[in-house]
Amino acid sequence: MSRRIRVLVVDDSALMRMIIPSMLERSTKIEVVGSASNPLIARQMIKDLNPDVITLDVEMPQMDGIAFLEKIMTLRPTPVVMVSSLTREGADVTLRALELGAVDFLAKPAIDLQANMGKLADELIEKVKTAARAKVTAISRRPGKARVKRLGFDTTERILAIGASTGGVETIGRIVTNFPPDAPGTVITQHMPPHFTRQFAERLDKFCAVTVSEAEDGRRIRPGHVFIAPGDSHLTVQRSGADYVCRLDQSPPVNGHRPSVDVLFLSVAKACANKAIGVILTGMGRDGAEGLKLMREAGAETIGQDEASSIVYGMPKAAFDCGAVNLQLPENKILPTILSLVSDGGDVLRI
């Protein structure tokens, strides 16, 4: 985008309507075109100003942020960055927003906003720039609890590892909610802060035929179970006798992230070799590319989401460009291909 990114700020707090524009305007590539105190005002401003990105408060009077987001994504899909608290309730609402199509969120610190201003500004600017490049579409409603037939064959020896970042909550949700109850044991690293990952796992579990939970150190990875890397902990896979188990550690961030997709994929390459399938989904940056390449070199099947179906084609592109991807697929072909691979009955064309 050669011109400046036009941003509309929607927040009921007069203080935040001053702070957010001041943070964004530190970047010469961003222009705040307006601010609104409630969704009713914002609705008209969206029509008049046609912003590239909207920042949206979660909690507002007259119409809460989630209800307004749903209207935006139904009637006029626009990249949205939610502004959220780090509380458990805030995490749950934010995850709902990501499921509805919000590109990303800014987690406000509960205390000492002034001391964190510089870091928050850098984070918000990067998220807005990413959102401006994101491909957003009208929302798709998630059905009730999945009723998916069993595969009917043994998946005990197979491990599925998935990595994602921006746009991953929505994409992972659509894939995992269609898992059969005996799907391969699955480990997932989604870039997300503490508090949010447990909520993410709990929300997914309500809609899935498999059991979804936040990973715990030492938990055995079995078919029909999905483990989400906790925020602020790396998730790795380790062989323990005849089993694979989850391991968590607090080693330094990799590629700026903890949990890191590269850390997960590297451990799967070492522990599982050709018994694994690696999948890299939508996300900004290149975390996961080198780890997926090592998985491929170890004999694993590797899949990358294609550009057309990625909300942000960053991580999948980096993986594709470095030769880490066996198969590059649209989102709707990823799960059928995984099931074909674990059944050993699939005839797939590799890159």
N, C-alpha and C positions, 0 to 999 in steps of 0.2 A: 504494500500500500504506500504510494509515493506521497500522498497528501497526509496531513495530520489526522490522527484517529479522533473522531468526534464522539464524546462521551456525555451521557446524561446521568446525573447522580440523583437517585431516589432514596430519600431517608427522612424519617419524621423528626430526627434530632437536628436542631439548628446548628449545634456544635459540629456534628458530623458533616453537615452540608457546607461547612467552612473547611474542615480538616481534609476531607477526601479530595476536593478540587485542589487544595494547596499541595497535597501529595502528588497528585497526577500531573500538575503543571510544572513539576520539577523536570519533566521530560519535554523536550522541544518537539517530540513526535505526537504529543497528545494535546487536544483542545477540549476543555470542558464547555459544552455548548449550553448547558442549563442545569438547574437543580429543581427538584420537586419535593414537597413535604408529604405528599400522599399519592396513592395510585390514581385517584381521580384527576388530579392535576397532571400527573405523569402521562396518563393516557393521551391527553391532547398534545402534550409536548412531544411525544413520540411521533404523532402524526405530523406536527408542524416542523420538527427539527430533523427527523429521520436519522437518529444517531447510529453510529457503527457499533457501539457497545453501551450497555446499561449497567451501572452498579446499583444493586437493589438490596435494601435492608430486609432482613427476615421478618421482623416484627414491626407492624405499622398499624395505625388506626384506620377505620372505615373498611379497609380490605387488606388482609395480611399479605406479606410478600409472596407466599406460596400460591395463594389464590390469584394474585396479579400475574405472577410468572406463568401460571397455567394459561391465563388469557393471552399473554404475549406469545407463548409458544404454540398456541392453537391458531391465533388470528394473524400474527405478524412475527414469525420466528426471527429473533434478534439475539446475538451473543450477549449473555448476561453473566456478570460476576456477582455472586451473592456476598453480602457482608454479614458475618455471623459471629456469635459468641462461642466460646470454647466449652460451654456447659454441655451436659448430657442432652438436655432438651434442645439446645442449639444445634448439636451434632445431628440429632434425629431429623430436625426440620431441614437442615442443610442437605442431608443425604436425600431427602424427598425432593429438594430442589434440583439436585444433580440428576436424579432419575427422570425428572420432568424436562431436562435438557439444558439447565444452566451449565455453562462451560467450566466454571471454577468458582472458588470462594476465597474470601479473605477472612481469616480467623482473628478477631479482635482480642488482644490481651485483656484479661479481666481487670488488671491493675497496671498502673504506671504506663499509660498510653504515651505520655510525653517522652519517656526514656526510650521507647521502642519506635518512635516516629520515623527515624531514618530507615530502619530495617523494614518497617511496614510499607513505607513509600516505595522502596525498591521492589518489594514483593508485589504490591498492587500494580505498579507500572508494568512489570513483566507479565502479570496475569492479564492485564488489559490488552497489551500488545499481542499476546497469544490468542485471546478471545477474538480480536479483530481479524485474525487469520483463520479462525475456526469455521467449519461448515456446520451450520445448525439447521435442523429440520423440524417440522411439526411434531408434537409429542406423540408417542405411542403408549397406550395404556397397558400396564402390566396386568395380566389375568390373575385369578386366584391361585391357590396352591396347585402346583404342577401335577398333572396326571400323565406320566410318561411311562411307556412300557419298559420292562427290564431288557437289557441287552441279550441275556440268555447265554453268555459265555464268560469264561474266567478272565477278570482284569486285575487279578491280585498282583501280578508282576509288573504292571505298567504304572508309571507315575506321569502325571500331567502337570507341567509348570507353566504358569501364566504370569506375564508382567504387563503393567499398564500405568498410565499417568493421566494427563488431562483428557477427559472424556471417558475414562475407563469405568467409572461407576455405572454409567448407563449401559455401556457395551458389555461389561462383565455380567451385569444383571440379565441382559437378554440371552446370553449364552448359558450361564449356569442354571437359570430357571428352567431350561429345557434339557438339563442332564437327566438321563435315566437313573433310577435308584441304585444301580450297580455300576455307575460310571467309575473310571479309574480314580484312585486316590489322587487328589488335586491340591497343589500348593499355589498360592497367589500372592504376589507382591503388587499392591496398588499404592502409589505415592499418596500418603494421607497422614495427618498428624495424630498424636495420641487422642484417645476418647472417641475419635471418629471410626476407627477400624472395628472396634467391638460392636458399635451400632450398625456399621455396614454389614458385618457378619450376621447379626441378629435379624436385620431386615431381610437379607437374602434368604435366611433359613425359613422364614414364614412362607416363602413362595416356591421353595424347591422340593423336589422329590429326594434329593440328597440332604445330608446333614451338613450345615455350614456353621463354622465357629472360628473365633479368633485362635490362632495357633498358640500352643503352650509347649514349653520345653519338654522334650521326651515323649510327646504324644505319638502313638503309632499311626502311620498313614495307611489307611485301608480303603478299599473300594467303597463308594457311596459316601465318602467324607471329603469335605473341602475345607482347607485351612487358610485363613487370611493372615498375612504378616501383621503383627501389632505395630501401631504407630510408634516410631522411635526405637524399634528393634529390628535388626536384620533377621530374616528367616532363612535357614539353610536346611538341607536334607542330608541325613547321615545314615549309612548302613549300620544295622545292629543285628547281627546274626542273620536270620532269614527275613528280617523286617527292615522297612525304612521308617525313620523317625524324624520328627521336627526338632530342630535346634534353634535357639534364640541367642543372640549376643548383642552386646553394646559396643562393638568395635566402631571406629570412626566412620562417618558417612563416606559413601563411595559415589562419585559423580554428583556430589552435593546432596545425596539422599540417604536416609536411614528410616525405613527399610530401602534397600537397593535391589533392583531387578538383577543387575549383574552379579551381586553376591548370591542370590538365589540360584540363578542359572549356572554359575560356576560350580556350586555345590552339587547340583543335579548332574552335571557333566561328570564329575568325579565319582559320585555314589551310584548312579543309575546307568550311565553310558547309553547303550542302544535300547534299554528298557524304558526310555523316557520320550516324551513328546514336549517340545517347547513352543509356546505361543507368545508372540509379542504384539500388543494391541496399541491403539491410539495413545499418543502422549507426546509431550514436548521434550526435546533434548535427545540424548543418545544412550541413556541408561538401559542396559540389557543387551546392547548390540554385541559387545565382546563376549559376554557370557553365553549368548545364544550361538555364537560362532563356535565356541568351545564345545557346546552340546552337539552341534552338527558334526564337528571333527571327531567326537567320541562315538558317533554312530546313531545319535538321536534323530528323530524326525523333527523338523523345525518349520513353523508356520509364521508368516508375517501378515498382518492386516494390510489390505491394499489402500492406495491413496484415496480412491473415490469414496470408500466407506468409513475412513478415519475422520474423526472430528479434528484431530491435529496429526498430520502425517510427519511426525518428527522421529520418534523412536523406531517405528517400523521402517522408515526410510533409511535411517542409519544402519539398521540390521541388514536390510536388503543390499545397501551399497557396499558393505564390508564382506558380503558373501555368506552371511549367517543363515539365510532363509532358503529352505528347500522348496517351499510352496508359498506363493503370495496370493492371498484370497480375499474376496469381499467378506464382510462380517457374516452374512447369511450362509456362507459355504464353510465356515470354520468348524462349527460343531459337527455337521455331517461328515466332514473329512476326518476329524478326530475319531469319530465312532467307526468309520471305515478302517482307519489305521489300527485301532485296537482290536478289531474283529479279524485282522489279517486277511480280509476279503476285499480290501479296496484296491483299485487299479488307479493310482494317482500319477499325474504328470509332474515331475520335479524340475526345478530350475537348474 
